[in-house]
Amino acid sequence: MTDWNAAAAALYDGEFRQMFIDGKWCKSRSGEVFEARNPADGSLLATVPRGTSADIDAAVAAARKAFEGPWAKWTPYERQNLLLRIAEKFEAEWESLCLSDTLDMGMPIQRTLANSRRVLGMLRFYAGQAVAIHGATIPNSFPGEIYSQTVREPIGVVGAIIPWNAPIAGSIWKIGPAIATGCTVVLKPSEEASLTVLMIARLMQEAGLPDGVLNVVTGYGAEAGAALAEHPGVDKIVFTGSTATGQSIARAAVGNLKHVSLELGGKSPVIVCRDADIEKAVPVAAMAVFANSGQICIAGSRLFVAREIHDEFIRRVADYAANLRIGHGIQEDTDIGPIISARQADRIAGYMAVGPNEGAEVLTGGARVEGAAFEGGHFFHPTVFGGVTDEMTIAREEIFGPVISALPFDSLDEVVARANATPYGLAAGVFSTHLGTAHKLANRLKAGSVWVNMYHAIDPAVPFGGVKMSGYGREGGTEHMEEYLNTKAIWINA
Ligand code: NAD
């Protein structure tokens, strides 16, 4: 069995980590750094370069040089092989990657380890896609005289900006399709979680990634992130993060009309019908929010329950929540880890206060976790609010913390209207043993993904993304490749 504490002590030691431009490890041009701290106890893990627009300029130039250089001559089979080598490398180093994630952003180690199948699957899925990209020969109005065909071309230099809540999957979801299609990437990780992304770059380099194909510039959103979003040398921005930042990125992209894909926030409904299998639905509905301490974009934070079973169901969800183990992510039995930062913790505490102020009832939780074992970190009891109405702040705004708002409903028409009455449209859950009911609800809910009698499932082969203010563009599935390709029409007068 792995001794996670010993492994953690060996992984980071406060030392300076470098960023990655044109295949070289370097400091920021300004020489400035920022600190990466463990959110579980506040300890210093490492210092990281504070990249600014000068570093973004250098990274974009390197990505452009690579895009127009030998990388453009790589065959689909060579790119496929590279992705398979990266997958092997990741598999061999998986425990270190997961441990890094747990130390840097707090996700419980059991959860990072369990995610392995999906991330390794992603790399292998993209490897398959690399050799499946093709255009078409299209019949036109001049048969036998003029031929028309399409070819698919890589879109170019891709700027990728990711949040802190899933650095491994988040970065692979951006880099994988770029390698599959022949694009190059400048990746800006979140300032809250840079270390695992730097480790990913090192592993990719060791697996044979050519210089300049991936560049990682660490730094703050308002500096390095904004510089990347508005850079005229970038052809496409792929962004995952909050809706407010997504809007500013879309505005910044207007300068050179770069393409944009946005995976943004949510306030996802979970609907529990009166014929639901309660035994199965309770833990799934609870973990639809409490997984990763509620720091998940798809959190099913509005829990609509049929009035006939509402009180019983919510009591059981509250009991389930009260029994979750809260602790450092590095402990193997931890269910609920820390919140990423003091700033996020203050936001969550604000929502926990505003709920009762507006008339909601705390059924469990509702407060920070106190005690010597939690010093230096930010931990919350998983919280279930009853007596919530649709107008309350906690039922409308994305909290990004371990908070469920329980809402009774009386009819399916009513619950569909209420579930859809949000600016967001990322995900939704339905619990019903009646196939027809489940199907009708799934069709009527305005969301990019709907899970029936389950939650959270994400697979590399299945498209994921939002509608409305949860963004546009898809990650996963063959749709994902489209985001990284242009179509060129070629006409030939024979
Ligand atoms: P955020 O928007 O604050 O930051 C995301 C990234 O954008 C970070 O790298 C940050 O440095 C950068 N950034 C910030 N300001 C910028 C600017 N002006 N220009 C360019 N880049 C900028 O989000 P966060 O707090 O890191 O993450 C939480 C949010 O992300 C939540 O809203 C959550 O729902 C969303 N999210 C969505 C998905 C999805 O797939 N839809 C997945 C995970 C997280």
Boltz pocket constraint, residues with backbone or C-beta under 6 A from the ligand:
constraints:
  - pocket:
      binder: B
      contacts: [[A, 161], [A, 162], [A, 163], [A, 164], [A, 165], [A, 188], [A, 189], [A, 190], [A, 191], [A, 219], [A, 220], [A, 221], [A, 222], [A, 224], [A, 225], [A, 226], [A, 227], [A, 229], [A, 240], [A, 241], [A, 242], [A, 243], [A, 245], [A, 246], [A, 248], [A, 249], [A, 263], [A, 264], [A, 265], [A, 266], [A, 296], [A, 297], [A, 298], [A, 398], [A, 400], [A, 426], [A, 466], [A, 470]]
      max_distance: 6.0
